[in-house]
């Protein structure tokens, strides 16, 4: 469950969804995102919906097995992930405010 210390995520999602409009079109929050997401947002503009899920990551195999496969040129899965919980259900910007989406 989302804790109070993580409430900043709602503000970030609001900005990502295009609800943050300023005169200079400055978006310093883009530096918090991975390069693929930044490129997508810059090319396609704001997205309509967003949600936040938390995953637990673990190494797919012991490192010595992964390393030996990698050294043989095999395709290697380094990480395995499992859904831990949904932190924020789908939201959208409605009338300038962040609201839960009815999807």
C-alpha positions as CSV (number, residue, x, y, z in Angstrom):
1,X,0.0,0.0,0.0
2,X,1.2,3.5,-0.8
3,X,2.6,5.3,2.2
4,X,2.5,9.0,3.0
5,X,6.2,9.3,2.2
6,X,5.5,8.2,-1.4
7,X,2.7,10.7,-2.1
8,X,5.0,12.7,-4.3
9,X,4.3,10.1,-7.0
10,X,0.9,11.6,-7.6
11,X,2.5,15.0,-8.4
12,X,5.0,13.3,-10.8
13,X,2.2,11.4,-12.5
14,X,0.2,14.6,-12.9
15,X,3.2,16.1,-14.7
16,X,3.8,13.1,-16.9
17,X,0.2,13.1,-18.0
18,X,0.5,16.7,-19.1
19,X,-1.4,18.3,-16.2
20,X,1.6,20.5,-15.4
21,X,1.6,23.4,-17.8
22,X,4.1,26.2,-17.4
23,X,4.9,29.1,-19.7
24,X,8.5,28.1,-20.3
25,X,7.7,24.4,-21.1
26,X,10.4,23.4,-18.7
27,X,10.2,19.8,-17.6
28,X,13.1,19.0,-15.1
29,X,11.1,16.0,-13.9
30,X,12.0,14.2,-17.1
31,X,15.4,13.4,-15.6
32,X,13.7,11.1,-13.1
33,X,12.5,8.8,-15.9
34,X,14.4,6.2,-17.9
35,X,15.7,7.3,-21.4
36,X,13.1,5.2,-23.2
37,X,10.2,6.8,-21.4
38,X,11.6,10.3,-22.0
39,X,12.0,9.7,-25.7
40,X,8.5,8.4,-25.9
41,X,7.0,11.4,-24.1
42,X,9.0,13.8,-26.2
43,X,8.0,12.2,-29.5
44,X,4.3,11.4,-28.7
45,X,3.4,14.0,-26.1
46,X,1.5,13.3,-22.9
47,X,-0.1,10.0,-22.3
48,X,-3.7,9.6,-21.2
49,X,-3.5,7.1,-18.3
50,X,-0.8,6.1,-15.8
51,X,-0.6,3.5,-13.0
52,X,2.1,2.5,-10.6
53,X,2.9,-1.1,-9.7
54,X,5.7,-2.4,-7.4
55,X,7.7,-5.4,-8.4
56,X,10.1,-7.6,-6.5
57,X,13.3,-8.3,-8.5
58,X,15.7,-11.1,-8.0
59,X,18.5,-12.7,-10.0
60,X,17.1,-15.2,-12.4
61,X,19.8,-17.8,-11.6
62,X,23.0,-17.8,-9.4
63,X,25.6,-15.4,-10.9
64,X,28.0,-18.2,-11.8
65,X,25.3,-19.8,-14.0
66,X,24.4,-16.5,-15.6
67,X,28.0,-15.6,-16.2
68,X,28.9,-19.0,-17.8
69,X,25.9,-18.8,-20.2
70,X,26.8,-15.2,-21.1
71,X,30.4,-16.1,-21.8
72,X,29.2,-18.9,-24.1
73,X,27.2,-16.3,-26.0
74,X,23.8,-17.5,-24.9
75,X,20.9,-15.2,-24.4
76,X,20.7,-14.6,-20.6
77,X,17.9,-13.5,-18.4
78,X,19.6,-11.6,-15.6
79,X,16.5,-10.7,-13.6
80,X,13.1,-12.3,-12.7
81,X,10.4,-10.1,-11.4
82,X,7.1,-10.7,-9.6
83,X,4.3,-8.3,-9.0
84,X,4.3,-7.3,-5.4
85,X,1.4,-4.9,-5.3
86,X,-0.4,-2.2,-7.2
87,X,0.5,1.2,-5.6
88,X,-1.7,3.6,-7.7
89,X,-4.6,2.3,-9.8
90,X,-5.0,3.9,-13.3
91,X,-5.4,7.7,-13.2
92,X,-5.9,10.5,-15.7
93,X,-6.0,14.3,-15.8
94,X,-9.6,15.5,-15.7
95,X,-10.4,19.2,-15.7
96,X,-6.7,19.9,-14.8
97,X,-6.7,17.6,-11.8
98,X,-5.6,14.1,-11.3
99,X,-8.5,11.6,-11.0
100,X,-8.9,7.9,-10.9
101,X,-9.7,6.6,-14.4
102,X,-12.9,4.7,-15.1
103,X,-11.4,2.0,-17.4
